[in-house]
Amino acid sequence: SPEDGKSKEKKKQKDEESEGIVVGVITDPAAVCIAHGLTEIEESGAIDLDSAGNTSSSWKNVLVIDWGASGLTATHIQRSIPNSYSLLRIVRHATEASCAGIVI
């Protein structure tokens, strides 16, 4: 029927419109924390902080080091509520350009 065709066309158009929507933006240091399982509540086995029983869910502060083309970058990231899916906050971010590229 013509109405079935219209509803299928509307659904197809709605699906096409929903593709490509940006839900959020994260920084490179936050992506590192997520990639290493630091934002997971359950022990994922992705990292082993030490043998004293610390797990990825109990951290509050982390230092992310990036030695890239623009220099040595250190980022202090803090999670306000340990053992939860809380927002990550960049406390301090510093880059030392003398440790990069042709300078070395």
C-alpha positions as CSV (number, residue, x, y, z in Angstrom):
1,S,0.0,0.0,0.0
2,P,1.1,3.6,-0.5
3,E,1.1,4.3,3.3
4,D,3.5,1.4,3.9
5,G,5.8,2.9,1.3
6,K,5.7,6.3,3.0
7,S,6.3,4.9,6.5
8,K,9.3,2.9,5.1
9,E,10.6,6.1,3.5
10,K,10.2,8.1,6.7
11,K,12.1,5.4,8.7
12,K,14.9,5.3,6.2
13,Q,15.2,9.1,6.2
14,K,15.2,9.1,10.1
15,D,17.9,6.4,10.2
16,E,20.0,8.5,7.7
17,E,19.6,11.6,9.8
18,S,20.6,9.9,13.1
19,E,23.9,8.7,11.6
20,G,27.0,10.9,12.2
21,I,25.7,12.7,15.3
22,V,28.5,13.6,17.8
23,V,27.5,12.4,21.2
24,G,30.6,13.6,23.0
25,V,34.2,14.7,22.6
26,I,37.1,13.5,24.7
27,T,40.7,14.5,25.0
28,D,43.6,12.3,24.1
29,P,44.6,11.7,27.7
30,A,41.0,10.7,28.6
31,A,41.0,8.3,25.7
32,V,44.1,6.7,27.1
33,C,42.4,6.2,30.4
34,I,39.4,4.7,28.8
35,A,41.5,2.5,26.5
36,H,43.4,1.0,29.4
37,G,40.2,0.2,31.3
38,L,40.6,2.9,34.0
39,T,37.0,4.0,33.8
40,E,35.5,0.5,34.3
41,I,34.0,-0.5,37.6
42,E,34.7,-4.2,37.2
43,E,38.2,-5.6,37.1
44,S,38.8,-6.0,33.3
45,G,42.3,-7.4,33.5
46,A,43.5,-4.6,31.2
47,I,46.0,-3.3,33.7
48,D,47.7,-4.4,36.9
49,L,48.7,-1.4,39.0
50,D,50.4,-3.6,41.6
51,S,50.1,-6.8,43.6
52,A,48.8,-5.1,46.7
53,G,45.2,-5.3,45.6
54,N,44.7,-2.0,43.9
55,T,42.4,-2.3,40.9
56,S,41.5,-0.1,38.0
57,S,38.3,0.9,39.8
58,S,40.1,2.3,42.9
59,W,42.2,5.1,41.3
60,K,41.7,8.8,41.8
61,N,44.7,10.4,40.1
62,V,46.6,9.3,37.0
63,L,49.5,10.8,35.0
64,V,49.3,10.3,31.3
65,I,52.6,10.7,29.5
66,D,52.7,11.3,25.7
67,W,56.0,11.5,24.0
68,G,54.9,12.6,20.5
69,A,56.1,14.7,17.7
70,S,55.3,18.0,19.5
71,G,57.2,17.1,22.6
72,L,56.9,15.4,25.9
73,T,53.4,16.0,27.3
74,A,52.3,15.2,30.8
75,T,48.6,15.3,31.8
76,H,47.3,14.9,35.4
77,I,43.8,13.5,35.2
78,Q,41.6,13.1,38.3
79,R,38.4,11.2,38.9
80,S,36.4,12.8,41.6
81,I,34.6,9.7,42.9
82,P,36.6,6.5,43.0
83,N,34.9,3.2,42.1
84,S,32.3,5.0,39.9
85,Y,31.7,6.1,36.3
86,S,32.4,9.8,37.1
87,L,33.7,12.4,34.8
88,L,37.4,12.7,34.2
89,R,38.9,16.1,34.9
90,I,42.2,17.5,33.6
91,V,44.0,19.0,36.6
92,R,47.1,20.1,34.7
93,H,48.5,19.7,31.2
94,A,52.1,20.6,30.3
95,T,54.2,20.1,27.2
96,E,58.0,20.4,26.9
97,A,58.8,21.1,23.3
98,S,62.6,20.8,23.7
99,C,62.1,17.0,23.8
100,A,60.7,16.7,20.3
101,G,61.6,16.1,16.7
102,I,64.9,17.6,15.4
103,V,65.7,19.1,18.8
104,I,66.7,15.7,20.2
